[in-house]
Amino acid sequence: MADEEFVVTPYEVRGKVDHERLREQFGAERLTPALLERLRGLAGGELHPLLTRGVYYSHRDLARLLDRHAKGEPFFVYSGRGPSGPLHTSHLVPFELCRWLQEKLGIEMYIQITDDEKFWFRPHLTRAETYRWGIENLTDLLALGFDPKRTHVFFDTRSIGAMYSIAVDVAKRIPYSTVRAVFGFPPSQNIGLVFYTALQTVPAFYPSWVAGRPVNCLIPCGIDQDPHFRVTRDIAEGLGYPKPGLLHSVMLPGLAGDKVMSTTGDTRDNALFLNDPPKEVARKLRKAFTGGRTSVEEQRRLGAVPEVCSVWAQWRSRFAESEAEFETITADCRSGKLLCGDCKANLIERVNGFLAAHEARRPAARELAESVILETAPPRATPTS
Ligand code: TRP
């Protein structure tokens, strides 16, 4: 594969991803400062750091959703997680934005936990494992602080009764040739995953189906998930549902300097897991890939390169608490004032502080999990076709 080539689907990321080119290939829009300012207005004057620091960079239909919202037709947010193991810090990116949107706009949140998808996708995972990771991951997500009264969870193998009516309608509209082309499945692909995209569409339509009128949906997600939602958007109006809007984030680099913080195979050291003990965090961060120079002298003289640094990516996506702090870290890195060892030591402390506080919020979140999983659809929701 030539250097400038890359492939991104929900099931594969290959090559060196150029996010701007990927956005164009997918036909999505650039997230402009003007749009962000409109969102800031709706959110009461603030913007989440993931928006101001460019982690979210692309969208579909955000302008329309903001218009409708401003006219008194609130959208809801939807994101999901395929539970194949413990969550790492990059997995929090969509949920952190959803939590913030829920708080600022007072909107509903739908979370999908796809234990079926990961069982179908990962040859060596058992049902028991994807189920267990589903509950663990959901606990971590709820511990971010979603509003219990406005948060609803589709846990696929438990919620299928509530989901199936919509899935049946959706599945009839998706030709096999589309799934094969969009996801690049080989002929040996099990048919679970072929059907699965119908299930990932369901939460986007569910509130409209229950209400019996169009309710707009906004899906914050990594841009690798966009192919699923292109399918969703193509069939939405034919079924009488509004097309969901999307907010795409970049895929964050792993600690080993890999293109994405993925942990497939034996790459545990590539990510910071929410259940890593403090010593593990320190060990992984000390050896993390940076944009630093080969010697202290050279770094003082030339400065380092934050854009390629996996440690900077962590400050950027979660751990720098204020814009001022983020700007200082970035400027001092670039100028050579801040050396990688000191920067890493600061981050180790910050991450371990966050993980300890997170751990303390988990027991209440675990209890909450049982009460927010949807198991049956409300009786008034009848078939639409
Ligand atoms: N397919 C996603 C994954 O593998 C999980 C998912 C389900 C999702 N619904 C979603 C992700 C909505 C983003 C938005 O992790």
Residues whose N, C-alpha, C, O or C-beta is under 5 A from the ligand:
A	BS01	LIG	Y78 S79 G80 R81 G82 Q112 T114 Q200 P220 C221 Q225
